[in-house]
Amino acid sequence: MRTTIPVGPYHPLIEEPELFRVVVEGERVVDIDWRTSFMHRGIEKIAESKTYDQVVFLVERICGICSTSHPIAFCNAVENLVGIEIPDRAKYIRCIIAELERIHSHLL
C-alpha cells in the first residue's frame, strides 16, 4: 500500500520552511517531493543595488542562527576576488567567531 506523508512546510525540527512529501510503501521510502522558497526574500536582487561594504550588513540577516557565517563567507569571496590578503589576527578572530557560532548552533 502506497502512502504519502507530508512534512512541513512549518515543522519544529526544520529551521527554514520546507515541504517534504514522502511516499512510502510499507516501511520503504519510494519517492520524496521537496519544495523550498516559502520565505524567498530576494536578497540577491537587493544586493545588486548595494555597494560591497553595504552587502555585509544585508547578508548578516539571511539567517538568525548563522549570522556570522554568511558575512564571513561574503568577505572571503570579496577579498579573494579583489586579491586582498587579510592579516593573520583577522583570520584568527574570524575563526574564533565562527567556532563560537558553531557551538551556539549545536546547543540549540
Secondary structure as UniProt FT lines:
FT   STRAND          2..7
FT   TURN            12..13
FT   STRAND          19..25
FT   TURN            26..27
FT   STRAND          28..35
FT   TURN            38..39
FT   HELIX           43..48
FT   HELIX           52..59
FT   TURN            60..61
FT   TURN            65..68
FT   HELIX           69..82
FT   HELIX           88..107
//
